[in-house]
Amino acid sequence: MRWIHAAGRGLLVLAVVLTGYVASGAHADDGPAGGRGPLTVATAGDLTGYLGPLLQGWNRTHPGERVTLVELPDSADETHAQMATDLRDGDRSRFDVLNIDVNWTSEFAAAGWIRPLPRDRFPLKSFLKPVEHTATYDGQLYAVPYVTNAGLLLYRKDILAKEGVRPPRTWAELERDAKTIAPKYGLDGYAGQFLPYEGLTVNAAEAVYSAGGTILGDEGERVTVNSAAAREGIGFLARGVREGWIPKQALRYKEEESKQAFQDGRLLFLRNWPYAYVGASARGSKVAGKIGAVPLPGPGGPGRSVLGGSNLAVSTHARYPDSAARLIAYLTSEPVQRQVLTRGALPPVRAALYEDPELVREFPYLPTLRASVVRAAPRPKSPRYDQVSLVVQAVVHDAMTGRETPAAAVRRLARELAAVSSR
């Protein structure tokens, strides 16, 4: 499962679908005693194949609550569309427990598709501090964090070492090295995920956040994007394309395309999720052993990533709530969270794993990732998040392609987001 495809992608979605499983207000006669029964897990394409074996472990010890795995598309946008369509069917919905992209929690809760969860059934205190915020709406817990994520700046450490420069900490250093060092080695300078899809929303939000700005406030009811910080952040991205240190082909990149460009030795710098570090370090990669990772840069120092990942939530129309809660507790237990990292290359939510010496040896980016997660901020919270994201994608893409100036783009963002919020 890859949450990187949502966000990012990062960002992939797991949905636990229950052929029978009740909502919180269900009666005892809706299912077996205790609300237990078989489950079906739906997930956006599990690219690493880790989830099937993980769920087999559950099935061996819970024969009366067996899980069947169903895969949805590996695109976050397509998965969201399929989930939303299904959940609108009410009692006919197949989706009973959902592992949703973190930015969908508010939308699904506001729509009445998922129900509040009791905090005392889950090990929330053992999680990294920022992740619980992604699972709440209107002061209530509506999901349990399962996977977290934060963007990192991957770089060619062999080339920077030859040039005697350190990895960039600021946008000015990144621009300078992307302009001057990359061409010397026949490389493009910098890329992220700039195709107009959810990944561009993530990259744009990170640029605005890193400059000290915000996009929405008050659970999406207040538009805050019309600021100098937003103009600076969007201007950074637009300037990169205009000046050529962001290649024009990056305007067509999603997570996989950008990862492949870096892995093939065509980029000096790449913004991506940690899974890209794992892929670029693997056997067969042209840059294996030649890469490093640092926090995303900002205007005057380290920037701020968007908080990625996924949350497990229970559908309002589930039939077996106790089985759902037990499965969520299993998936967030420390042994399983360890497998989420070692088998799936996905960042766990358990804080202690980031300080485990054995894991740090295997995944040397973990301390950097932990620092990035702790500093990260969620995408704009809104019950109309899908519409918010579409607006951000469209407007920022127009700025990056030169159709609008960054200042005009920010004014347009403010107008269109205000229209979304007032609906």
C-alpha positions, 0 to 999 in steps of 0.5 A: 500500500502506498500513501504516496499516491495520495498526496501523496502519493504517498498517497494510497488508500486502504479501505476495509470493507465489511460484508457485514459490520455495524455502525456505532448505533447498531443493535446486538441482533445485527450480527454475532455477539460482540459485533464480530464477523468477516471483513473485506479490505479494499486498498488502492494498488498495493505496489509493494505487495506487503499488505496481503501477507500482513493480513494473512497473519490476522486471518490465522489468528482470527478465523471467525473474522477473516479479511479478504483483500480487494484492490482499488486503483492506485491513483488517490483521485480515482480511489477517492471517487470510488469510495465516495460513490460507494459510501453514498449508497448508504446501507448498500455500501461495501465499504465499512472500515476505510483507511482513508488519505489523511486529508479526507477525514474531515470530508468523510466525517462531515458527510456522515460517512464515518462514525466517531471512535472511542479514543481509549481503544487505540494507542494514540499516546504512542504515536508521533504527536502531529498525526492524531490531528489528521484523524479528528474533525470538530473535536472528535476522533473519526479515524486512527492514524495508520501510516504517516508521511512527510516530503523529503528533499533527495539529492545526489550526495556524490555530486555535491561532495565533488563540488564541495557544497552541503545539501541545500537548506534554503530555496536560494541554495537550492536554486543556485545549485540547480542552476549551476551544478546540475548542468555541469553533470548533464542533469536537470535541477529540481522536480516535484509532483507538478501534474495537476492532481493531488500531488500538485496540491501537496507541493503547492501547500508545502511551498506556501507553508514553508514561506509561513503562509496558510491556505484555509483556517477554521476547518475550511470556513475561512480563506487565508491564502491571500498573503505575501507568503502564498505569493512567495511560495507559488512564485518559487515554483513558477520561477523554477519553470520560467528559469529552467531549473525546474524542467518543463517535463516535471509539469507532467510528473506524479510520484512515480515519474519523478522517482524514476527520473531521479532513479535513472540519474536525470535529476540533481534534486527531487521532492518526494516521499520516503519510498522514493529514497528506498527505490533509488537505493535499491539494486538496479538503481543507477544512483544506488549508494549515491543519494542523501535526504534532508528536510525540504528547504524554505526561504530562510532555512528548513521548510515545512512539509505537508503531513501525508499518510492514511487513517483507518475509519469505520463506515457509518453502515458497518455491521461488525464494529468490534471486529473493525476496532480489533483489526484497527488495533492490530494494524496499529500495533507495534509489531505490525507497524514495524512490518509496515516499514520493513515490508511496505517502505511506509512510515509508521505512526509509532514514535518509538520505531524512529529511534530503533537502532536496527531500523535506523541502520536499515532506513537511514533517513528515519531521523530526518523523516521524524523531524520532518513529520514533527514539523509538518502540517496537514493539508487544508482541512475542509469538508469540501476538500476534493473541491479545494484541491481541484482549485489549488491544482488548477490555479497553481498549474496556471502559475507554473505554466506562465498563464498567470503571475503568482500574484494574480494566481493568489488572488484567484485562489482566494476568490475561488476558495471563498466560493467553495467555502460558501457552498 
